Amino acid sequence: MTRVAVIGSPEKESVPQTMERACRWLAERAEVVFSELTYDSSRALAKRPDLLVVLGGDGTLIAAVHNLRERQLPIVGVNLGKLGFLAEFTVEQLEGNGQFLFEAAPPVTRRVMLDVRLEQADGGVFETLAVNDCVLLSGPPFRMIEMRVEADGEDVAEIRGDGLIIATASGSTAHNLSAGGPILEPTAEAFLLTPICPHALTFRPLAMDARRMVVVRGTRVNEGTTVAVDGQEHRRFRPGDRLVIRRYRADFLLIRNPNRSAWYALRRKLMWGENPRNIL
């Protein structure tokens, strides 16, 4: 019998009732080994679940992935938030169509994540993973910063602007898209390097093989220049620091809703490809 863990956002009022409802439905089809209102999905690992159900929004799901670290589980995201780009199911869809989770191998997409390592000039090291992106932000007093980018030890570019986004394929529809970067298919094994408001039109977004190691140095930064990882973790970026990006040692395992095409979220939630006349 499939062993299932369920976690939910402790900040959303609707989650406790939804969790009770979801666990009742799941218990008729699987063994619910863990259920708790928490972002810390690692608390469930001692129960050896085969599957993790996350109730909340994309932020809750991303937090769950962070806390699993290299011990990733197939995740079913149940959206109780706003956009729900990663959390593809509603609780009604789970109840109506979720039997597929226990009848055969569910449709899992493997998605590349970033290994983010900030090597500080004073010898300190901060390391984490990124589901969507690692963003270098100019910060106060909001002057342009200058960055040198290398890939596998070779110079790529010296960029002047308001920052740099290094995104996964999953993150291509997040901050990267807002900054004018391209959309990648979620399973693409690539990184995106997208400058934020570059000083010259010659700096355009770049797609790079995920097997490469990217190093970013700040040749001129501000007092408040910051590294932001998935919008959830923030560290100061000072002169002499190095930001090292590689492919993370585990992939993000997301179960797709089989009743939706791979392009559903892109077309319905971001309105990609829609005729403007049909939107207005």
DOZA-87843 format. One record per residue: x, y, z of N, C-alpha, C in turn; residue in one letter. Coordinates in steps of 0.001 Angstrom, whole numbers, plus 524288, in hexadecimal, padded with zeros to 5 digits. Layout:
<sites>
SITE    nu    nv    nw   cau   cav   caw    cu    cv    cw resn
SITE     X     Y     Z     X     Y     Z     X     Y     Z    a
...
</sites>
This chain:
<sites>
SITE    nu    nv    nw   cau   cav   caw    cu    cv    cw resn
SITE 80349 7FB55 80000 80000 80000 80000 8036B 804DB 80000    m
SITE 801F1 808C8 7FCF2 804E7 80DA3 7FC91 804CC 8108D 801C2    t
SITE 8095E 81247 80375 809E3 81549 80844 809F3 81B16 806DD    r
SITE 80667 81E13 80918 805AC 8238A 8079D 80679 82719 80C51    v
SITE 80965 82B54 80B6E 809E9 82F7A 80F56 8070F 83449 80D50    a
SITE 804A8 83733 810D8 801BC 83BDF 80F6B 80399 84066 812CC    v
SITE 80520 844AC 81044 80667 8496D 81335 8034B 84DEE 810E1    i
SITE 80298 85207 81409 7FF9F 85686 8122B 801A7 85B8F 8146F    g
SITE 8009F 85FCA 811BA 80242 864EF 8138A 7FFBA 8662E 818CD    s
SITE 802D5 86793 81CC0 80094 86909 821CA 7FE53 86E92 821D0    p
SITE 7FEDA 87154 81D67 7FD2C 876CA 81D3C 7F7FB 8779B 81A67    e
SITE 7F5FC 8739A 817D2 7F11B 8742A 814E7 7EC8B 87200 81817    k
SITE 7E886 87520 818BA 7E423 873A4 81C13 7E144 86EC8 81A26    e
SITE 7E13E 86DF8 81509 7DE3A 869A2 812DC 7E103 86463 81340    s
SITE 7E60A 8646C 814A5 7E916 85F9A 8145F 7E76B 85B75 81858    v
SITE 7E682 85CBD 81D56 7E515 85886 82102 7E055 8555C 81F4A    p
SITE 7DC43 857FE 81D78 7D79C 8553B 81BBE 7D8B7 8520F 816CD    q
SITE 7DBC2 8545D 81341 7DD1D 85198 80E6F 7E087 84CE2 80F91    t
SITE 7E41B 84D63 8134D 7E77B 84901 814B3 7E446 84475 816E2    m
SITE 7E099 845AE 81A33 7DD39 8419B 81C5F 7DA3D 83EDA 817F2    e
SITE 7D847 841E9 81453 7D559 83FBE 80FE9 7D8D9 83C67 80C69    r
SITE 7DD92 83E5B 80B34 7E126 83B76 807D4 7E2FF 8366D 80A6E    a
SITE 7E42D 836B7 80F79 7E603 83208 8123B 7E1C2 82DDB 81280    c
SITE 7DCF4 82F82 81309 7D897 82BCC 81323 7D83C 828F9 80DE1    r
SITE 7D8C2 82BE3 809AF 7D882 8298D 80470 7DD39 825FE 80386    w
SITE 7E1D3 827C6 8050B 7E698 824BB 8043B 7E690 81FAF 80760    l
SITE 7E47E 81FE1 80C23 7E493 81B50 80F9B 7E16B 816BF 80D72    a
SITE 7DDE3 817CF 809E4 7DAD4 813A6 80775 7DDD8 810E8 8031B    e
SITE 7E252 81315 80196 7E53D 81111 7FD1C 7EAFB 8100F 7FE3F    r
SITE 7ECE4 81226 8027F 7F273 811C5 803C0 7F323 811FB 809A6    a
SITE 7F7F7 8118A 80B57 7F936 81203 810E1 7FB57 81781 811E3    e
SITE 7F86D 81AAA 814B5 7FA2F 81FF3 815FF 7FDBF 81F87 81AC7    v
SITE 802CB 82037 819E7 806A0 81F4A 81E0C 80825 82454 820E3    v
SITE 806A6 828CA 81EB1 80820 82DCC 82115 80477 831FF 81F19    f
SITE 80298 83569 82299 7FF9E 83A03 820F6 8007F 83E52 824FB    s
SITE 801EE 842EB 8230C 8033C 8472D 826A2 80315 84C62 823C1    e
SITE 80196 8507E 8269C 801DC 855CD 82486 80767 857C1 82550    l
SITE 80A83 8578B 82140 81006 85906 8219A 8122B 859DF 81C1F    t
SITE 81643 85D14 81BCD 81932 85D8A 816EC 81DB5 859A1 816D1    y
SITE 81EF2 85770 81B60 82388 85414 81BDF 82237 84E74 81A60    d
SITE 82290 84D63 8155B 82150 84835 81355 8250A 84409 81552    s
SITE 829AF 8458D 81718 82D70 841A8 818F5 82B72 83EC4 81DCA    s
SITE 827AD 84114 8208A 82574 83E8A 8252A 822A3 83975 823BA    r
SITE 82110 83901 81ED0 81E3E 83457 81D1B 821DF 82FE4 81B7C    a
SITE 826DF 83100 81A9D 82A59 82D20 8184D 82B1D 82852 81BC7    l
SITE 82AE3 82906 820DD 82B93 82492 82467 8274F 82078 823AE    a
SITE 822D8 82209 82184 81E7F 81E6E 82096 81EF0 81B9D 81B59    k
SITE 8230D 81CC7 81866 82432 81A3C 8135E 81F97 81A67 80F87    r
SITE 81D9F 81F04 80E55 81948 81F63 80A93 81B1D 81E69 804FF    p
SITE 8178A 81C97 801C7 8188C 81BF7 7FC2E 816EE 820D2 7F922    d
SITE 8139C 82401 7FB89 81113 82855 7F8D4 81020 82CB2 7FCC5    l
SITE 810C9 83193 7FAF7 80FC0 8360F 7FE59 80B7C 8396B 7FBE6    l
SITE 8074A 83A66 7FED9 80317 83DE2 7FD27 803D7 84311 80004    v
SITE 8041D 84750 7FD00 80511 84C7C 7FF36 80047 84FE1 7FE4C    v
SITE 7FE01 851DB 80285 7F95C 8552D 8023D 7FAF9 85AD4 80320    l
SITE 7F9E0 85E22 7FF5D 7FB49 863A8 7FFD2 7FBA4 86614 7FA70    g
SITE 7FFD5 868E0 7F980 800D3 86B22 7F460 80645 869AC 7F29A    g
SITE 80822 86C53 7EE93 80D55 86B22 7EC92 81192 86C35 7F0A0    d
SITE 810D9 8703C 7F3DD 814B5 87169 7F7E5 81531 86D06 7FBD9    g
SITE 810CD 86AB3 7FD58 810D9 86649 800FB 813A1 861A3 7FE85    t
SITE 81289 860BC 7F98B 814EB 85C59 7F6D0 81AD9 85D14 7F666    l
SITE 81C8B 861D2 7F50F 82223 862E2 7F49D 824D6 86235 7F9DF    i
SITE 82258 86400 7FE11 82493 86342 80349 82521 85D72 8048A    a
SITE 8214F 85A57 802FB 8218C 854AE 803E9 82623 85240 8010B    a
SITE 82706 853D8 7FC36 82B68 851CE 7F92A 83097 85347 7FBB9    v
SITE 83104 8581B 7FD8A 835CF 859DB 80033 836FC 8566B 804E5    h
SITE 8330A 85540 807F2 833F0 85258 80CC5 8350E 84C94 80BE4    n
SITE 8337F 84A80 8076C 834CE 84514 80630 83A85 84481 80490    l
SITE 83CC7 848B4 8028C 8422D 848CC 800A5 84335 8443E 7FCEA    r
SITE 84722 840F1 7FE03 84876 83CDC 7FA33 844CC 83826 7FA89    e
SITE 84141 83814 7FE61 83DA8 833A3 7FF0E 83852 834F8 7FCB7    r
SITE 83856 83642 7F7B3 8338D 837FE 7F523 82F9A 83394 7F482    q
SITE 82A9D 834F9 7F4F9 8263B 8315D 7F44A 822C3 8335D 7EFDA    l
SITE 81FE2 82FDF 7ED3E 81BD9 831BA 7E9A1 817D9 83500 7EC95    p
SITE 816A9 8399F 7EA89 81344 83D55 7ED3F 80E45 83E46 7EA2A    i
SITE 809DD 83E2A 7ECF3 804D3 83FC9 7EACD 80393 84512 7ED40    v
SITE 8033A 84915 7EA0A 8020A 84E4C 7EBF7 7FC3D 84F78 7EB8B    g
SITE 7F9BE 8508E 7EFF8 7F430 851F7 7F005 7F3DD 857D3 7F108    v
SITE 7F1DA 85AAB 7ED40 7F209 8605B 7ED72 7EDAE 862AF 7F0C7    n
SITE 7EF52 86586 7F4CC 7EBB2 86895 7F7F9 7ED62 86E4B 7F7FE    l
SITE 7F0E5 86F97 7F460 7F2EB 874E5 7F416 7F083 877DD 7EF96    g
SITE 7F3C3 87AE0 7ECD0 7F1D4 87E3C 7E89F 7F2BF 87BBC 7E351    k
SITE 7F78F 87C36 7E14A 7F890 87A61 7DBF7 7F8AB 8746D 7DB9B    l
SITE 7FBAC 871EE 7DF02 7FC03 86C3F 7DEE6 7FE6C 86A28 7D9E9    g
SITE 802FD 86C3B 7D87B 80585 86A82 7D3A8 807EE 8651C 7D44A    f
SITE 80A43 8641A 7D8C9 80C94 85EF5 7D9E5 808AB 85B4C 7DC76    l
SITE 80567 85D66 7DFE0 80166 85A44 7E286 7FCC3 859AD 7DEC6    a
SITE 7FC97 85547 7DBF9 7F905 854B4 7D790 7F38F 852E6 7D909    e
SITE 7F2D4 850DB 7DDC9 7EDD4 84E85 7DF38 7EAAA 8521E 7E2C8    f
SITE 7E589 851DD 7E24C 7E218 853CA 7E66E 7E09A 84F11 7E9B6    t
SITE 7DE86 84FFC 7EE5C 7DCFA 84B8F 7F197 7D889 84889 7EF05    v
SITE 7D52E 84B3C 7EC19 7D0EE 84895 7E945 7D318 8450C 7E500    e
SITE 7D72E 846E2 7E245 7D992 843A4 7DE3C 7DC5D 83EF0 7E098    q
SITE 7DEB3 83FB4 7E51E 7E13E 83B56 7E7C4 7DD3A 83729 7E922    l
SITE 7D8CE 838C9 7EB4E 7D4BC 83512 7ECCC 7D234 83289 7E809    e
SITE 7D17D 83590 7E3E1 7CEBE 8337E 7DF52 7D217 83036 7DBB8    g
SITE 7D729 8318A 7DB58 7DA7D 82EF1 7D776 7DF92 82CC9 7D9AF    n
SITE 7E057 82D16 7DEDA 7E55D 82BBE 7E123 7E67D 82601 7E1C2    g
SITE 7E2D0 822A1 7E042 7E3A7 81D08 7E0D3 7E872 81B2D 7DDCD    q
SITE 7E9D8 81DFB 7D99F 7EE57 81C77 7D668 7F367 81C4F 7D99D    f
SITE 7F391 81F20 7DDEF 7F84F 81F4D 7E123 7F9A7 819FA 7E36E    l
SITE 7F5D2 81683 7E3E2 7F691 81190 7E69C 7F5D7 80CC9 7E314    f
SITE 7F4D8 80DB4 7DE16 7F3CB 80955 7DA90 7F878 807E1 7D73A    e
SITE 7FBE8 80B82 7D619 80081 80A82 7D2DC 80481 80EB7 7D41E    a
SITE 808DF 80E7E 7D156 80CD5 81288 7D234 80A9F 817CF 7D09D    a
SITE 80A2C 81B89 7D439 807EA 8209E 7D2EF 80B78 823AF 7CF3F    p
SITE 80943 8276E 7CC55 80C5A 82A7F 7C88A 80FC9 82E7E 7CB3F    p
SITE 81496 82CE1 7CC73 81844 83047 7CF38 81BBB 8331C 7CB50    v
SITE 81C32 83841 7CBE0 81FFC 83B2A 7C8BF 824C2 83C34 7CC20    t
SITE 82953 83B2A 7C9E4 82E4B 83C2F 7CC99 83042 8417E 7CAD3    r
SITE 83138 844EB 7CE86 832C2 84A3E 7CD42 837FC 84B96 7CFD4    r
SITE 83B56 84DF3 7CCBD 8407D 84F91 7CEA9 83FE0 853C7 7D2D8    v
SITE 84325 8537D 7D6DD 84383 857A3 7DACD 8491D 859BD 7DAE7    m
SITE 849D0 85E2E 7DD63 84EEC 860A0 7DDE3 85160 85F54 7E327    l
SITE 8566D 85E57 7E314 8598A 85E41 7E7D3 85C03 863AC 7E838    d
SITE 85A72 866A4 7EC27 85C38 86C0C 7ECCB 8602F 86C3A 7F13F    v
SITE 864D2 86E0C 7F015 868F9 86E66 7F40B 86B2D 873F7 7F3FE    r
SITE 86A80 876B3 7F850 86CA0 87BF2 7F8EA 87196 87B8A 7FC2F    l
SITE 8760B 87C81 7F996 87B1A 87C4B 7FC3B 87CAB 881DE 7FD98    e
SITE 87CA3 88308 802A4 87D85 8885F 8046E 8834D 88986 80523    q
SITE 884B1 88E66 80453 88A2A 89006 80497 88C87 88F04 809F2    a
SITE 88952 88F05 80E11 88B52 88E1E 8135D 88BC2 88856 814B3    d
SITE 88ACC 884EE 810D3 88B4B 87F4C 811AC 88630 87C80 812CE    g
SITE 88205 87F71 813BE 87CF9 87D04 814B5 87AA3 87AB2 80FBD    g
SITE 8776A 876BC 8106F 874E4 87427 80BFB 86F18 87365 80D34    v
SITE 86BD4 874DB 8097E 86638 873C6 809DD 864C4 87075 80523    f
SITE 86220 86C0F 8060A 860C3 86890 801BE 85B25 866C2 80258    e
SITE 8584A 866BB 7FE11 852E5 864F3 7FE15 8517B 86340 7F890    t
SITE 84CAC 86173 7F7E8 84AC2 86025 7F2B4 846E5 86453 7F0F4    l
SITE 845DF 8646C 7EBE3 841EB 867F5 7E9BD 83E71 864E9 7E606    a
SITE 8395D 86555 7E6CE 8358B 862ED 7E34D 834CC 86658 7DE77    v
SITE 83401 86B6A 7DF5C 832F5 86F17 7DB1C 837C0 8722C 7D96F    n
SITE 83A1F 874F7 7DD2B 83E3E 87889 7DB86 8419D 87A62 7E009    d
SITE 84627 87C41 7DE8C 849A9 87F20 7E1F4 84A5A 88479 7DF66    c
SITE 8492B 888A3 7E257 84920 88DDD 7E016 84CF2 89156 7E307    v
SITE 85064 893E2 7E01D 853E4 897C5 7E255 8516A 89D1D 7E170    l
SITE 85009 89FC3 7E5B8 84D2D 8A4B6 7E589 850AF 8A92C 7E745    l
SITE 8507C 8AD8B 7E46F 85413 8B1E4 7E580 8538A 8B3F0 7EB0C    s
SITE 84EC1 8B4AD 7ECE9 84DDD 8B667 7F248 84F6A 8BC0C 7F344    g
SITE 84E39 8BE06 7F7FD 84F6A 8C36F 7F964 85549 8C48C 7F8EC    p
SITE 856CA 8C936 7F730 8538E 8CDB1 7F59B 851DB 8CD91 7EFE4    p
SITE 8515E 8C8F4 7EDB3 84EE1 8C81F 7E89A 851DD 8CA88 7E40A    f
SITE 8570B 8CA98 7E47A 85A3F 8CBCF 7DFEB 85B06 8C6CC 7DCCB    r
SITE 85C72 8C761 7D7DB 85DBD 8C2CF 7D4BA 8623A 8BFCD 7D737    m
SITE 8621E 8BAAE 7D68D 86685 8B77E 7D847 8692A 8B523 7D385    i
SITE 86DEE 8B34C 7D448 870EC 8B0DA 7D013 87245 8AB4C 7D1B5    e
SITE 8715C 8A7A2 7CE33 8721B 8A213 7CF55 87553 89F84 7CB0F    m
SITE 878C4 89C0F 7CCA3 87BB4 898DC 7C8E7 879A5 8934C 7C93B    r
SITE 8782E 8911E 7C4C6 875DB 88BDF 7C496 8799D 8882D 7C1C0    v
SITE 87A80 883A6 7C42C 87DBF 87F8E 7C1D2 87A9A 87A80 7C17A    e
SITE 87C03 8773F 7BDB5 879B9 87201 7BD3C 87E1A 86E20 7BC6D    a
SITE 87E91 86A70 7BFF5 882C0 86689 7BFC1 8881F 86909 7BF3B    d
SITE 888E1 86D65 7C1FC 88DF3 86FEF 7C21C 88F01 873B4 7BDA6    g
SITE 88B5D 87426 7BA0E 88C18 877AD 7B59C 88897 87C7F 7B636    e
SITE 88AB1 8810C 7B4A8 887A7 885DA 7B4F6 882FE 8859F 7B145    d
SITE 87E6A 88732 7B33D 879AF 8878D 7B00C 87866 88D3C 7AEE4    v
SITE 87836 89072 7B30B 876C7 895E8 7B236 877F6 89914 7B713    a
SITE 87897 89E2D 7B650 87899 8A1F3 7BA8D 873A7 8A530 7B9E5    e
SITE 87037 8A4E5 7BDB8 86AF7 8A726 7BD3E 86A5D 8ABBB 7C0F9    i
SITE 86832 8AFF0 7BEFA 866CF 8B46F 7C243 860E8 8B4FD 7C222    r
SITE 85E8B 8B585 7C6B2 858E6 8B608 7C6D9 856E9 8B5B7 7CC6B    g
SITE 851F7 8B452 7CCF5 84F81 8B40D 7D21A 84FC6 8AEA2 7D48C    d
SITE 85235 8AAED 7D1CE 852BF 8A5C1 7D40F 852CB 8A186 7CFF0    g
SITE 85268 89CB1 7D1C5 852AF 89825 7CE53 84F48 893D8 7D091    l
SITE 84C32 89167 7CD2C 848F7 88CEB 7CEAE 84B65 887FD 7CC64    i
SITE 84C39 88415 7CFAB 84DCF 87EE5 7CDD2 84943 87B4B 7CF18    i
SITE 846A6 87968 7CB09 841BC 876A1 7CBCB 84202 87115 7C99D    a
SITE 83EE5 86DB1 7CBF0 83E01 8687B 7C9D6 839B3 868C2 7C5B3    t
SITE 8389F 8645F 7C33C 83438 8642E 7BF95 82F16 86520 7C278    a
SITE 82E9F 862F7 7C736 829ED 863F9 7CA5A 82956 869C4 7CB7D    s
SITE 82DAF 86C5A 7CC88 82D9E 871E1 7CDD3 82D66 87575 7C922    g
SITE 82D64 8733F 7C470 82D54 87698 7BFC4 8284C 879B9 7BF5F    s
SITE 8241C 877E7 7C1ED 81F21 87ABD 7C1BE 81E53 87E2A 7C694    t
SITE 82268 87ECE 7C9BC 8220C 88207 7CE72 824C1 88747 7CD76    a
SITE 8286C 888C0 7D0D9 82B12 88DD4 7D064 82D9F 88E72 7CB0B    h
SITE 82FCA 88A2F 7C91C 83250 88A46 7C400 82EBD 88C49 7BFBC    n
SITE 829EA 88A75 7BFA7 82632 88C15 7BB9C 824F8 891E3 7BC16    l
SITE 8244F 893C2 7C0EA 8232A 89948 7C1C4 827A7 89CBF 7BFF8    s
SITE 82C72 89AA6 7C025 83106 89DA3 7BE8D 83231 89D19 7B8BB    a
SITE 82EAF 89A9D 7B5D4 82F66 89A1D 7B032 83235 8953D 7AE75    g
SITE 832ED 89177 7B20F 8358C 88C9E 7B0A6 831EB 888DE 7ADE0    g
SITE 83415 884CB 7AB6D 830F3 8810C 7A877 82E50 87D04 7ABF6    p
SITE 82A5D 87A78 7A9D8 827B3 8762B 7AC80 82A20 87109 7AAAA    i
SITE 82B87 86DAC 7AE5C 82D83 8687C 7AD1A 82982 86459 7AE97    l
SITE 82991 8600E 7ABC3 8266C 85B95 7AD68 8285C 859D6 7B2C4    e
SITE 824D9 85895 7B677 82678 8579D 7BBE8 82A95 85360 7BC9F    p
SITE 82AC2 84F8F 7B91A 82E7F 84B4C 7B9B1 833A8 84C5A 7B6EE    t
SITE 8345B 850F2 7B4A6 8393F 8523D 7B1F4 83DC7 85247 7B5D6    a
SITE 84226 84FF2 7B450 846B9 84FBB 7B7BC 84A48 8544F 7B665    e
SITE 84893 858E4 7B812 84B50 85DB4 7B6BE 84AA3 861BC 7BB09    a
SITE 84E42 86579 7BB24 84DD3 86A19 7BE69 84CE1 86EC4 7BAD2    f
SITE 84A71 872C0 7BCEF 849D2 877B3 7BA2C 84CBD 87BF8 7BD20    l
SITE 84FB7 87F17 7BA4B 8523C 883AF 7BC7F 84FA2 88874 7BA13    l
SITE 84CB2 88B58 7BD37 849B2 88FC4 7BB45 84B30 894B4 7BE3D    t
SITE 84DC2 89875 7BBA8 84F14 89D63 7BE48 84A23 8A075 7BFA0    p
SITE 84A56 8A345 7C408 84608 8A6AC 7C596 84769 8AC4B 7C408    i
SITE 84449 8AE83 7C094 84525 8B3EB 7BECB 84AE1 8B4ED 7BD70    c
SITE 84D17 8B1FF 7B9AE 8529C 8B2CC 7B855 85384 8B838 7B5F7    p
SITE 8584F 8BA18 7B6A4 859B2 8BF59 7B4D5 85A14 8BF95 7AEE9    h
SITE 85AEF 8BB28 7AC5A 85B92 8BB11 7A6AD 857FC 8B6F6 7A44B    a
SITE 8561C 8B807 79F97 852A9 8B458 79CE4 8557F 8AF59 79B43    l
SITE 85AB4 8AF57 79B8C 85DB4 8AABB 799FA 85D3E 8A64C 79DF2    t
SITE 85B81 8A76F 7A2B3 85AF1 8A358 7A6A8 8557B 8A0F3 7A640    f
SITE 85526 89C5F 7A3ED 8502D 899BF 7A33E 85020 894AC 7A66E    r
SITE 84B89 89296 7A7A9 84B4B 88DA6 7AA99 84E29 8893F 7A7C5    p
SITE 85055 885B3 7AAD7 85372 88166 7A8C4 851AC 87C49 7AB37    l
SITE 850A2 8785C 7A7F4 84F70 87316 7A9D6 8547D 86FEE 7A9D6    a
SITE 85567 86D12 7AE18 85A5B 86A67 7AECE 85961 864CF 7B0AE    m
SITE 85C75 86128 7AEC9 85C17 85BB3 7B064 85CA8 85B3F 7B64C    d
SITE 85938 8583A 7B8C0 85939 857C4 7BE75 85DF8 854D1 7C08B    a
SITE 8611C 8528C 7BD24 865D7 84FF0 7BEFE 86A3F 853C6 7C020    r
SITE 8698E 8589D 7BEAA 86DA3 85C84 7BF7A 86D9C 85E9D 7C512    r
SITE 8721E 860B2 7C6A2 87285 86377 7CB98 872FC 86947 7CA68    m
SITE 86F7B 86C47 7CCA0 86F5E 871EA 7CBBD 8716E 874AA 7D098    v
SITE 874ED 8786E 7CFC8 87713 87B82 7D412 8760D 88141 7D2F5    v
SITE 873E6 883FD 7D6DC 872DB 88994 7D65B 875F4 88C72 7DA8F    v
SITE 878F8 8904E 7D8DC 87BD5 893B0 7DC79 879D4 8993D 7DBE2    r
SITE 87984 89C07 7E01E 877F1 8A17A 7DFEB 87CBB 8A4F5 7DFBA    g
SITE 87DAA 8A790 7DB4E 88226 8AB10 7DAEB 880DC 8B07C 7DD1A    t
SITE 87BC4 8B1BE 7DD38 879FC 8B666 7DFFF 87474 8B563 7E1EC    r
SITE 873BC 8B58C 7E70B 86E99 8B46D 7E953 86D20 8B8CC 7ED1E    v
SITE 86840 8B8BD 7EEC6 86648 8BC93 7F27C 86672 8BA74 7F812    n
SITE 8658D 8BDDD 7FBC7 8656F 8BC2C 80138 86116 8B838 80232    e
SITE 85CD6 8B8B3 7FF47 8586C 8B539 8001C 857C6 8B0FD 7FC07    g
SITE 85BC2 8B014 7F8C8 85B5E 8AC01 7F4C5 85A63 8A6B5 7F760    t
SITE 8569F 8A3E0 7F53C 8548C 89F3B 7F7E4 853EC 89AAF 7F418    t
SITE 854DF 895F8 7F608 85396 89123 7F33C 84E73 88F23 7F574    v
SITE 84A92 88E78 7F20F 84573 88C70 7F3A9 84492 88730 7F105    a
SITE 84347 8833A 7F425 84274 87DF1 7F218 83CB3 87C89 7F29C    v
SITE 83A25 87BE6 7EE33 83490 87A96 7EE07 83138 87E80 7F10B    d
SITE 83337 88334 7F1C6 8304A 88728 7F4A9 82F98 885E8 7FA6B    g
SITE 8322D 881C2 7FC50 8315A 87FFB 801B6 83628 8807A 80526    q
SITE 83AC6 88066 802CA 83F9E 880E6 805D2 842CA 8855D 8037D    e
SITE 8450C 8889D 806EA 847D2 88D4A 8052C 84D0D 88DBC 80808    h
SITE 85122 88F0F 80517 8564C 88FE2 80755 858DA 8949F 804BA    r
SITE 85BBC 897A6 807C6 85E9E 89C16 805A3 862E4 89A25 801FB    r
SITE 863F3 89D2F 7FDE7 86811 89BF5 7FA24 86BE8 8A07F 7FA3D    f
SITE 87098 89F73 7FC39 8746B 8A390 7FD23 87902 8A326 7F951    r
SITE 87C2C 8A74C 7F8F3 880DD 8A704 7F5A1 88440 8A25A 7F71F    p
SITE 88615 89F73 7F33D 88956 89AD9 7F432 8865C 895C9 7F4B7    g
SITE 8812D 8960F 7F526 87E01 8914B 7F573 87DA8 88EA5 7F019    d
SITE 87CC8 8898E 7F035 87BEA 88680 7EB6B 876C8 88397 7EBDE    r
SITE 873A9 883D3 7E7C1 86ECD 880DC 7E77D 86FA3 87C68 7E3A0    l
SITE 86F57 8778F 7E58B 8706C 872F7 7E251 86B64 86FE7 7E195    v
SITE 869FD 86EF8 7DCA8 86519 86C46 7DB5C 86647 8674C 7D857    i
SITE 8643A 862F7 7DA44 86490 85DF7 7D780 85F22 85B74 7D77C    r
SITE 85EC7 85710 7D4BF 85A04 853E9 7D51F 859E2 85140 7DA75    r
SITE 85561 85176 7DCF9 854D3 84EF5 7E213 854FA 84905 7E16A    y
SITE 856A7 8465A 7E584 85788 840AD 7E52F 85287 83D81 7E4F9    r
SITE 84E08 83FDD 7E610 848FB 83D31 7E59D 84566 84084 7E23B    a
SITE 841A5 83E02 7DFC2 83DD6 840D3 7DC8F 838CC 841A2 7DFA5    d
SITE 835F1 845A3 7DE24 830C0 846D1 7E036 82CE2 84337 7DD6B    f
SITE 829D8 84029 7E06A 82648 83C40 7DE42 820A9 83E1B 7DEFE    l
SITE 81E46 83FD3 7DAC9 818FE 841FC 7DB1B 81534 83E92 7D80A    l
SITE 810F3 83D0D 7DA8A 80CFE 839DC 7D7ED 80944 83D6C 7D503    i
SITE 808C7 83C7E 7CFFC 8055E 83F8F 7CCA6 7FFC0 83DB2 7CD0D    r
SITE 7FC40 8414D 7CC2A 7F6B5 83FFE 7CBBF 7F5D3 83DA3 7C655    n
SITE 7F484 83887 7C5F6 7F41D 83608 7C0CD 7EF82 8380A 7BD92    p
SITE 7EC01 83ADF 7C006 7E78F 83CFE 7BD25 7E8A3 8426A 7BAE1    n
SITE 7ED69 8442D 7BB87 7EEFA 8492A 7B93F 7F3AC 84849 7B5B3    r
SITE 7F3DA 84B16 7B169 7F85C 84AAB 7ADF5 7FD14 84D3D 7B07D    s
SITE 801A9 84C29 7AE58 80674 84E7A 7B065 80670 85469 7AFDE    a
SITE 8030E 8566B 7AC84 802FF 85C08 7AB69 7FE6C 85ED0 7AE05    w
SITE 7FB72 85C03 7B138 7F6C2 85E47 7B389 7F800 86326 7B6C7    y
SITE 7FBC0 8629F 7BA6B 7FCE3 86706 7BDE7 7FEE1 86BAF 7BACA    a
SITE 80200 86A9E 7B6D1 80427 86EDE 7B3AC 7FFDA 871CC 7B0CA    l
SITE 7FC3B 86EED 7AE9B 7F823 87161 7AB77 7F3C0 873AD 7AECD    r
SITE 7F20E 870DA 7B2CC 7ED87 8728F 7B5DC 7EEED 8765C 7BA3A    r
SITE 7F384 875A7 7BC92 7F4D3 878E0 7C114 7F846 87D8C 7BFB1    k
SITE 7FB81 87CEC 7BBA5 7FEB8 8814F 7B9E7 7FCCD 883A0 7B4C6    l
SITE 7F8B5 88142 7B28E 7F657 88331 7ADB7 7FA34 8833C 7A920    m
SITE 7FE02 87FB9 7A947 801DF 87F80 7A518 7FF3B 87E09 79FEF    w
SITE 8007D 880D5 79BD8 7FE70 87FAC 796B0 7F8DC 88170 795C1    g
SITE 7F66A 883F1 799A2 7F108 885AA 798F7 7F0BF 88A91 7958C    e
SITE 7ECC4 88ACA 7925A 7EBBF 88F7F 78F49 7EA0A 893DA 79305    n
SITE 7ECBD 89856 792F4 7EB42 89C97 7968E 7E580 89E11 7962B    p
SITE 7E32E 89D50 7919E 7DDA0 89E9A 79103 7DA2C 89B20 7946B    r
SITE 7DC17 8965D 79584 7D8FD 892C8 798B6 7D9A2 893C2 79E85    n
SITE 7DDAB 896C9 7A003 7DEC0 897D6 7A582 7DBF1 89CBC 7A74E    i
SITE 7DBD1 8A0AE 7A3F1 7D974 8A5B1 7A567 7D387 8A552 7A597    l
</sites>
